[in-house]
Amino acid sequence: MFSAAGPGTAEPPAIPAFPMSRAAGCPFDPAPGLRAGQAQAPLVRVRLWDGSTPWLVTTHAEQRALLADPRVRSDARKPGLPMVRAADGSGLSFVYRDGPEHARLRGPLTVGQGGRI
């Protein structure tokens, strides 16, 4: 599914569609295509519904690093954020908000949870 073009090859690497099909079994298991991406590199290109090709972060360590980086944003109301499916930007959850607004909306949901996410 994830292929790399070597030196002298005329074909560019294949870019898989995202989201990827899941295998039968546990619905929480990563898709087989995601496992292939993890084996290739911590960041791989994927193709979304609209034809865009954002980077997919495939490993836990890189995901944690990105989430801790203040330069990374998730506010879907701002242009340029890749969306897995078409959305009009209304009714988005706190997950798609940045900074103080994210904290304000998330706060009531974490009261009494007792642990860090």
N, CA, C and O of each residue as an XYZ file, in Angstrom:
468
protein
N       0.824     -1.188      0.000
C       0.000      0.000      0.000
C       0.867      1.250      0.000
O       0.643      2.160     -0.798
N       1.847      1.301      0.883
C       2.782      2.410      0.887
C       3.994      1.945      0.095
O       4.645      0.968      0.463
N       4.291      2.636     -0.978
C       5.465      2.235     -1.746
C       6.356      3.446     -1.939
O       5.894      4.586     -1.988
N       7.606      3.175     -2.045
C       8.571      4.247     -2.253
C       9.240      4.053     -3.603
O       9.645      2.943     -3.951
N       9.352      5.108     -4.344
C      10.046      5.050     -5.628
C      11.537      5.156     -5.359
O      11.989      6.076     -4.676
N      12.283      4.234     -5.887
C      13.725      4.244     -5.692
C      14.398      5.082     -6.754
O      13.734      5.569     -7.669
N      15.719      5.261     -6.651
C      16.451      6.043     -7.639
C      16.273      5.439     -9.032
O      16.380      4.225     -9.210
N      16.008      6.277     -9.993
C      15.882      5.843    -11.369
C      14.514      5.290    -11.727
O      14.298      4.885    -12.870
N      13.577      5.262    -10.771
C      12.242      4.769    -11.091
C      11.394      5.923    -11.596
O      11.540      7.060    -11.147
N      10.504      5.619    -12.537
C       9.679      6.661    -13.142
C       8.383      6.882    -12.381
O       7.752      7.927    -12.536
N       7.971      5.914    -11.558
C       6.694      6.021    -10.876
C       6.851      6.663     -9.512
O       7.734      6.287     -8.742
N       5.982      7.646     -9.207
C       6.029      8.240     -7.871
C       5.444      7.255     -6.851
O       4.745      6.317     -7.233
N       5.721      7.457     -5.575
C       5.171      6.553     -4.563
C       3.646      6.617     -4.558
O       3.058      7.671     -4.801
N       3.017      5.484     -4.281
C       1.557      5.434     -4.174
C       1.139      6.141     -2.896
O       1.768      5.978     -1.850
N       0.085      6.920     -2.985
C      -0.447      7.609     -1.807
C      -1.791      6.969     -1.474
O      -2.742      7.083     -2.247
N      -1.875      6.292     -0.321
C      -3.106      5.581      0.019
C      -4.228      6.535      0.432
O      -3.985      7.643      0.910
N      -5.448      6.075      0.236
C      -6.622      6.840      0.653
C      -6.753      6.764      2.172
O      -6.363      5.776      2.793
N      -7.302      7.811      2.751
C      -7.556      7.860      4.190
C      -8.952      8.414      4.401
O      -9.312      9.381      3.730
N      -9.759      7.857      5.294
C      -9.428      6.760      6.194
C      -9.297      5.443      5.454
O      -9.843      5.257      4.367
N      -8.557      4.536      6.072
C      -8.258      3.240      5.466
C      -9.268      2.196      5.929
O      -9.855      2.310      7.005
N      -9.455      1.185      5.100
C     -10.367      0.095      5.448
C      -9.794     -0.694      6.615
O      -8.592     -0.953      6.681
N     -10.668     -1.065      7.523
C     -10.255     -1.862      8.682
C     -10.458     -3.340      8.403
O     -11.329     -3.722      7.622
N      -9.657     -4.157      9.041
C      -9.801     -5.606      8.943
C     -10.916     -6.050      9.886
O     -11.248     -5.355     10.846
N     -11.481     -7.203      9.598
C     -12.490     -7.762     10.501
C     -11.813     -8.088     11.831
O     -10.615     -8.370     11.873
N     -12.568     -8.048     12.887
C     -12.012     -8.333     14.208
C     -12.297     -7.170     15.133
O     -13.381     -6.588     15.096
N     -11.346     -6.839     15.946
C     -11.521     -5.767     16.917
C     -11.600     -4.412     16.213
O     -10.704     -4.064     15.444
N     -12.662     -3.644     16.469
C     -12.795     -2.350     15.791
C     -11.765     -1.316     16.257
O     -11.628     -0.258     15.644
N     -11.049     -1.619     17.329
C     -10.053     -0.682     17.848
C      -8.657     -0.956     17.295
O      -7.744     -0.159     17.510
N      -8.478     -2.061     16.592
C      -7.182     -2.361     15.972
C      -6.936     -1.386     14.824
O      -7.859     -1.079     14.070
N      -5.715     -0.899     14.682
C      -5.414     -0.028     13.537
C      -5.627     -0.763     12.220
O      -5.468     -1.981     12.142
N      -5.982     -0.020     11.205
C      -6.161     -0.585      9.873
C      -4.842     -1.190      9.394
O      -3.774     -0.669      9.717
N      -4.899     -2.287      8.624
C      -3.663     -2.882      8.099
C      -2.815     -1.877      7.318
O      -1.587     -1.924      7.383
N      -3.459     -0.969      6.584
C      -2.704      0.042      5.848
C      -1.952      0.991      6.765
O      -0.866      1.458      6.423
N      -2.524      1.279      7.930
C      -1.837      2.135      8.895
C      -0.619      1.414      9.460
O       0.434      2.024      9.652
N      -0.759      0.142      9.721
C       0.399     -0.643     10.201
C       1.531     -0.596      9.174
O       2.701     -0.475      9.537
N       1.176     -0.694      7.889
C       2.193     -0.620      6.834
C       2.876      0.746      6.847
O       4.090      0.837      6.659
N       2.106      1.798      7.068
C       2.681      3.137      7.147
C       3.615      3.293      8.328
O       4.657      3.940      8.222
N       3.241      2.697      9.468
C       4.092      2.757     10.655
C       5.435      2.082     10.395
O       6.470      2.532     10.885
N       5.409      1.013      9.630
C       6.651      0.302      9.318
C       7.524      1.104      8.364
O       8.746      0.954      8.356
N       6.896      1.953      7.562
C       7.646      2.738      6.574
C       8.319      3.948      7.201
O       9.518      4.158      7.015
N       7.556      4.746      7.942
C       8.089      5.999      8.488
C       7.114      6.565      9.509
O       5.937      6.203      9.496
N       7.580      7.458     10.404
C       6.674      8.056     11.380
C       5.692      9.054     10.753
O       4.653      9.349     11.344
N       6.009      9.569      9.571
C       5.119     10.482      8.842
C       4.975      9.968      7.421
O       5.970      9.720      6.740
N       3.725      9.805      6.969
C       3.474      9.350      5.605
C       2.360     10.205      4.995
O       1.488     10.704      5.707
N       2.399     10.365      3.687
C       1.343     11.089      2.976
C       0.139     10.191      2.791
O       0.282      8.992      2.555
N      -1.057     10.771      2.897
C      -2.303     10.076      2.598
C      -3.160     10.981      1.723
O      -2.946     12.192      1.672
N      -4.131     10.385      1.035
C      -5.034     11.163      0.179
C      -6.408     11.209      0.835
O      -6.993     10.172      1.150
N      -6.922     12.434      1.040
C      -8.237     12.613      1.644
C      -9.321     12.688      0.574
O      -9.034     12.680     -0.623
N     -10.558     12.761      1.023
C     -11.744     12.792      0.162
C     -11.701     13.908     -0.870
O     -12.255     13.770     -1.960
N     -11.043     15.020     -0.530
C     -11.024     16.180     -1.423
C      -9.796     16.204     -2.336
O      -9.578     17.173     -3.063
N      -8.989     15.124     -2.294
C      -7.800     15.050     -3.134
C      -6.547     15.617     -2.489
O      -5.455     15.464     -3.037
N      -6.675     16.268     -1.339
C      -5.494     16.821     -0.667
C      -4.640     15.673     -0.113
O      -5.138     14.569      0.107
N      -3.358     15.947      0.105
C      -2.428     14.915      0.565
C      -1.655     15.388      1.798
O      -0.473     15.718      1.704
N      -2.324     15.420      2.952
C      -1.625     15.819      4.180
C      -0.743     14.693      4.707
O      -0.783     13.563      4.219
N       0.044     15.030      5.705
C       0.887     14.039      6.374
C       0.073     13.355      7.463
O      -0.694     14.004      8.175
N       0.244     12.040      7.592
C      -0.363     11.260      8.660
C       0.742     10.872      9.627
O       1.756     10.303      9.221
N       0.552     11.175     10.894
C       1.527     10.830     11.925
C       1.197      9.415     12.397
O       0.100      9.174     12.900
N       2.126      8.485     12.241
C       1.822      7.069     12.463
C       2.310      6.499     13.784
O       1.931      5.382     14.139
N       3.132      7.223     14.520
C       3.664      6.655     15.763
C       3.306      7.521     16.966
O       3.119      8.733     16.857
N       3.218      6.865     18.103
C       2.822      7.532     19.338
C       3.792      8.643     19.728
O       3.360      9.725     20.128
N       5.076      8.394     19.619
C       6.078      9.394     20.018
C       5.933     10.677     19.199
O       5.989     11.776     19.751
N       5.748     10.542     17.893
C       5.595     11.724     17.043
C       4.263     12.424     17.308
O       4.184     13.651     17.244
N       3.218     11.654     17.603
C       1.925     12.264     17.927
C       2.033     13.102     19.192
O       1.514     14.217     19.242
N       2.696     12.583     20.205
C       2.871     13.337     21.457
C       3.681     14.616     21.217
O       3.355     15.680     21.744
N       4.736     14.491     20.416
C       5.565     15.663     20.127
C       4.754     16.736     19.396
O       4.865     17.919     19.717
N       3.949     16.336     18.429
C       3.123     17.306     17.703
C       2.095     17.966     18.603
O       1.892     19.178     18.531
N       1.440     17.173     19.455
C       0.418     17.735     20.333
C       0.999     18.718     21.349
O       0.293     19.601     21.836
N       2.275     18.565     21.665
C       2.931     19.465     22.615
C       3.511     20.704     21.940
O       3.922     21.642     22.623
N       3.549     20.720     20.629
C       4.152     21.835     19.889
C       3.128     22.955     19.705
O       2.090     22.733     19.081
N       3.392     24.147     20.230
C       2.416     25.241     20.118
C       2.206     25.742     18.686
O       1.245     26.465     18.422
N       3.084     25.371     17.773
C       2.911     25.801     16.378
C       1.836     24.987     15.663
O       1.320     25.407     14.627
N       1.503     23.837     16.211
C       0.505     22.966     15.593
C      -0.876     23.407     16.065
O      -1.083     23.666     17.251
N      -1.814     23.491     15.131
C      -3.166     23.916     15.490
C      -4.175     22.897     15.001
O      -3.876     22.056     14.153
N      -5.373     22.987     15.551
C      -6.430     22.069     15.139
C      -7.756     22.791     14.931
O      -8.795     22.143     14.804
N      -7.740     24.099     14.895
C      -8.971     24.862     14.737
C      -9.469     24.746     13.299
O      -8.902     25.342     12.384
N     -10.526     23.977     13.116
C     -11.056     23.696     11.778
C     -11.708     24.907     11.132
O     -12.012     24.880      9.939
N     -11.927     25.968     11.897
C     -12.523     27.173     11.308
C     -11.498     27.992     10.537
O     -11.862     28.897      9.785
N     -10.209     27.677     10.721
C      -9.142     28.384     10.014
C      -8.775     27.610      8.749
O      -8.795     26.379      8.764
N      -8.444     28.291      7.667
C      -8.149     27.586      6.415
C      -6.880     26.742      6.498
O      -5.943     27.059      7.230
N      -6.880     25.658      5.724
C      -5.688     24.840      5.595
C      -5.655     23.587      6.440
O      -4.773     22.751      6.249
N      -6.594     23.422      7.377
C      -6.594     22.221      8.204
C      -7.234     21.082      7.427
O      -8.385     21.205      7.008
N      -6.526     19.977      7.221
C      -7.121     18.846      6.493
C      -8.277     18.249      7.292
O      -8.168     18.068      8.504
N      -9.368     17.948      6.626
C     -10.530     17.320      7.268
C     -10.742     15.943      6.654
O     -10.674     15.784      5.435
N     -10.999     14.952      7.498
C     -11.192     13.585      7.026
C     -12.453     13.479      6.177
O     -12.527     12.647      5.273
N     -13.441     14.317      6.464
C     -14.665     14.352      5.658
C     -15.120     15.797      5.540
O     -14.649     16.671      6.267
N     -16.037     16.036      4.621
C     -16.540     17.395      4.417
C     -17.219     17.894      5.687
O     -17.973     17.155      6.320
N     -16.960     19.125      6.057
C     -17.584     19.754      7.227
C     -17.734     21.229      6.952
O     -16.938     21.825      6.227
N     -18.757     21.811      7.535
C     -18.971     23.237      7.312
C     -18.368     24.092      8.416
O     -18.433     25.320      8.349
N     -17.782     23.465      9.432
C     -17.133     24.214     10.509
C     -18.047     24.551     11.664
O     -17.581     25.057     12.685
N     -19.347     24.282     11.533
C     -20.261     24.573     12.631
C     -20.415     23.338     13.501
O     -20.319     22.212     13.013
N     -20.649     23.544     14.767
C     -20.887     22.435     15.669
C     -19.673     21.568     15.937
O     -19.816     20.414     16.341
N     -18.492     22.098     15.721
C     -17.289     21.304     15.960
C     -17.023     21.184     17.456
O     -17.293     22.111     18.220
N     -16.497     20.050     17.861
C     -16.207     19.830     19.271
C     -14.920     20.550     19.684
O     -14.236     21.159     18.861
N     -14.613     20.463     20.971
C     -13.398     21.090     21.492
C     -12.145     20.524     20.844
O     -11.107     21.186     20.839
N     -12.215     19.319     20.299
C     -11.058     18.689     19.674
C     -10.532     19.547     18.533
O      -9.330     19.562     18.266
N     -11.421     20.255     17.865
C     -11.041     21.074     16.708
C     -10.897     22.548     17.053
O     -11.049     23.402     16.180
N     -10.608     22.856     18.298
C     -10.365     24.237     18.739
C      -8.942     24.344     19.264
O      -8.339     23.337     19.634
N      -8.412     25.531     19.297
C      -7.048     25.753     19.760
C      -7.025     26.552     21.059
O      -7.981     27.249     21.400
N      -5.913     26.433     21.770
C      -5.572     27.283     22.899
C      -6.623     27.414     23.979
O      -7.212     26.421     24.406
N      -6.866     28.658     24.432
C      -7.784     28.880     25.548
C      -9.204     28.383     25.270
O      -9.879     27.899     26.179
N      -9.652     28.497     24.042
C     -11.001     28.028     23.727
C     -11.094     26.502     23.879
O     -12.099     25.985     24.367
N     -10.052     25.795     23.464
C     -10.000     24.339     23.643
C     -10.067     23.997     25.137
O     -10.844     23.135     25.546
N      -9.255     24.673     25.940
C      -9.209     24.405     27.377
C     -10.555     24.713     28.036
O     -11.006     23.963     28.901
N     -11.188     25.798     27.637
C     -12.476     26.187     28.213
C     -13.545     25.135     27.922
O     -14.326     24.789     28.807
N     -13.586     24.628     26.705
C     -14.594     23.644     26.328
C     -14.283     22.244     26.865
O     -15.196     21.464     27.140
N     -13.017     21.934     27.012
C     -12.616     20.617     27.492
C     -12.743     20.498     29.007
O     -13.056     19.425     29.521
N     -12.502     21.585     29.717
C     -12.495     21.579     31.176
C     -13.660     20.862     31.827
O     -13.441     19.966     32.643
N     -14.902     21.227     31.494
C     -16.041     20.562     32.139
C     -16.102     19.050     31.874
O     -16.690     18.309     32.662
N     -15.512     18.602     30.794
C     -15.546     17.175     30.469
C     -14.536     16.370     31.263
O     -14.679     15.155     31.397
N     -13.510     17.035     31.794
C     -12.457     16.317     32.498
C     -12.579     16.365     34.015
O     -11.793     15.727     34.716
N     -13.558     17.115     34.536
C     -13.756     17.184     35.990
C     -14.071     15.791     36.510
O     -14.968     15.119     36.002
N     -13.341     15.368     37.511
C     -13.565     14.064     38.110
C     -12.927     12.902     37.371
O     -13.094     11.749     37.770
N     -12.211     13.182     36.318
C     -11.577     12.086     35.571
C     -10.341     11.570     36.300
O     -10.014     10.387     36.204
N      -9.659     12.439     37.020
C      -8.564     12.028     37.868
C      -7.218     11.772     37.225
O      -6.215     11.727     37.938
N      -7.142     11.602     35.921
C      -5.861     11.313     35.298
C      -5.553     12.285     34.185
O      -6.412     13.040     33.731
N      -4.325     12.249     33.763
C      -3.909     13.083     32.640
C      -4.138     12.345     31.353
O      -4.054     11.118     31.303
N      -4.425     13.079     30.325
C      -4.605     12.480     29.003
C      -3.310     12.581     28.258
O      -3.220     12.139     27.113
